[in-house]
Amino acid sequence: MDLDAVRTFVTVADAGRFSEAADELSITQQAVSKRIAALEKDLGVRLFTRTARGALLTGEGQSFLPHARDLLQAEERAAASVRPRRRALRVDVIGRRLAPAGLLRGFHRAHPEAELDVVTHFDADAAIEAVRSGAIDASFRAVTLPAHQLPDGVKSVRVFDELVQLLIGPDHEFAAAGAVRPAQLAGRRIWMPGVVPGTEWAVYYGDLADAFGLTIDVTGPYFGIEPLLDAVARSPALATFVGEQTDLVWPAGWDLRRVALHDPAPVYPHSLIWRGDNPHPALRLLRDHLRAAEPSRAGASTWTPKWARLPS
């Protein structure tokens, strides 16, 4: 199987658009289309459905994606076995628009000589297993497990507390508010259809809901961030939660509002996960960079789940 085609498939799946995948791979969009077409012909199935909003995985594409990642990881392990200290530092982030990706971009600006390979695993369990197996060097995730329950050799440290904000449309009752207390949201509909049960972010938002008597609705199909933002912008009652550092762009006519939460301010605890015996020189640079970055916001005025307060 053509691994360049497989890599292109994974990149399109992560980016959601052929054009963004082309930019990331430094090839033309036509070359991306040709590679995907060749892979689809080789497999005898369609992997993507092309829409106005981007490239959506078909059922066959969703089935193939984890195996495609395994193929690329096997390729990387094979190469790393003969050049472990020369390859790029492979780091997992939960999403390329979210705070961990911003932390990694800050590291790259500070250390442009450190070559990076940024990947995205589905959830913390998959990321921790990838760290354990050596498929990746590090991951940014919320860690819901105590340290003694992590696999042998795997370590984690909390590196960044991100404020959680309320995102609402212009007709929402809190549209003019500078800030609201979490308890004020009781009885209001917080819609988060992208929250997948069993993931670390589902655990976080479940604990947040329990702590303040909130109703977080995770039902309904999730068609991506743009349809969610559109629905929130049009509704006088609908709201959703976003991280302060989440990179969102929307048409000016939507007039969405980010509203701070306070008294207390919920924070999402991002941790760095790595193997203690990993010798990659850029990993130590990354850890040192994060240690000197913005300190944790933990304190009396913030809220985190109990599992985030456990010692690393």
Secondary structure as the mmCIF struct_conf table of DSSP 4:
data_model
#
loop_
_struct_conf.conf_type_id
_struct_conf.id
_struct_conf.beg_label_comp_id
_struct_conf.beg_label_asym_id
_struct_conf.beg_label_seq_id
_struct_conf.end_label_comp_id
_struct_conf.end_label_asym_id
_struct_conf.end_label_seq_id
HELX_RH_AL_P HELX_RH_AL_P1 LEU A 3 ALA A 15
BEND BEND1 GLY A 16 ARG A 17
HELX_RH_AL_P HELX_RH_AL_P2 PHE A 18 LEU A 25
TURN_TY1_P TURN_TY1_P1 SER A 26 SER A 26
BEND BEND2 ILE A 27 ILE A 27
HELX_RH_AL_P HELX_RH_AL_P3 GLN A 29 LEU A 43
TURN_TY1_P TURN_TY1_P2 GLY A 44 GLY A 44
BEND BEND3 VAL A 45 VAL A 45
STRN STRN1 PHE A 48 THR A 51
TURN_TY1_P TURN_TY1_P3 ALA A 52 ARG A 53
STRN STRN2 GLY A 54 LEU A 57
HELX_RH_AL_P HELX_RH_AL_P4 GLY A 59 ALA A 80
TURN_TY1_P TURN_TY1_P4 SER A 81 VAL A 82
TURN_TY1_P TURN_TY1_P5 PRO A 84 ARG A 86
BEND BEND4 ARG A 87 ARG A 87
HELX_LH_PP_P HELX_LH_PP_P1 ALA A 88 ALA A 88
STRN STRN3 LEU A 89 ASP A 92
BEND BEND5 ILE A 94 ILE A 94
TURN_TY1_P TURN_TY1_P6 ARG A 96 ARG A 97
BEND BEND6 LEU A 98 LEU A 98
HELX_RH_AL_P HELX_RH_AL_P5 ALA A 99 ALA A 110
TURN_TY1_P TURN_TY1_P7 PRO A 112 GLU A 113
BEND BEND7 ALA A 114 ALA A 114
STRN STRN4 LEU A 116 VAL A 119
BEND BEND8 PHE A 122 ASP A 123
HELX_RH_AL_P HELX_RH_AL_P6 ALA A 124 SER A 133
TURN_TY1_P TURN_TY1_P8 GLY A 134 GLY A 134
BEND BEND9 ALA A 135 ALA A 135
BEND BEND10 ASP A 137 ASP A 137
STRN STRN5 ALA A 138 ARG A 141
BEND BEND11 LEU A 145 LEU A 145
HELX_RH_3T_P HELX_RH_3T_P1 ALA A 147 GLN A 149
BEND BEND12 LEU A 150 LEU A 150
HELX_LH_PP_P HELX_LH_PP_P2 PRO A 151 PRO A 151
TURN_TY1_P TURN_TY1_P9 ASP A 152 GLY A 153
STRN STRN6 VAL A 154 ILE A 168
TURN_TY1_P TURN_TY1_P10 PRO A 170 ASP A 171
BEND BEND13 HIS A 172 HIS A 172
TURN_TY1_P TURN_TY1_P11 GLU A 173 ALA A 176
BEND BEND14 GLY A 178 GLY A 178
STRN STRN7 ALA A 179 VAL A 180
HELX_RH_3T_P HELX_RH_3T_P2 PRO A 182 LEU A 185
TURN_TY1_P TURN_TY1_P12 ALA A 186 GLY A 187
BEND BEND15 ARG A 188 ARG A 188
STRN STRN8 ARG A 189 TRP A 191
TURN_TY1_P TURN_TY1_P13 PRO A 193 GLY A 194
HELX_LH_PP_P HELX_LH_PP_P3 VAL A 195 VAL A 196
TURN_TY1_P TURN_TY1_P14 PRO A 197 GLY A 198
BEND BEND16 THR A 199 THR A 199
HELX_RH_AL_P HELX_RH_AL_P7 GLU A 200 PHE A 212
TURN_TY1_P TURN_TY1_P15 GLY A 213 GLY A 213
STRN STRN9 THR A 215 ASP A 217
BEND BEND17 GLY A 220 GLY A 220
HELX_RH_AL_P HELX_RH_AL_P8 ILE A 225 ARG A 234
BEND BEND18 PRO A 236 ALA A 237
STRN STRN10 ALA A 239 GLY A 243
TURN_TY1_P TURN_TY1_P16 GLU A 244 GLN A 245
HELX_RH_3T_P HELX_RH_3T_P3 ALA A 252 TRP A 254
STRN STRN11 ARG A 257 LEU A 261
BEND BEND19 ASP A 263 PRO A 264
STRN STRN12 ALA A 265 ARG A 275
TURN_TY1_P TURN_TY1_P17 GLY A 276 ASP A 277
HELX_RH_AL_P HELX_RH_AL_P9 PRO A 281 ARG A 291
TURN_TY1_P TURN_TY1_P18 ALA A 292 ALA A 292
BEND BEND20 ALA A 293 GLU A 294
HELX_LH_PP_P HELX_LH_PP_P4 PRO A 295 SER A 296
BEND BEND21 GLY A 299 GLY A 299
TURN_TY1_P TURN_TY1_P19 ALA A 300 SER A 301
STRN STRN13 THR A 302 TRP A 303
HELX_RH_3T_P HELX_RH_3T_P4 LYS A 306 ARG A 309
BEND BEND22 LEU A 310 LEU A 310
#
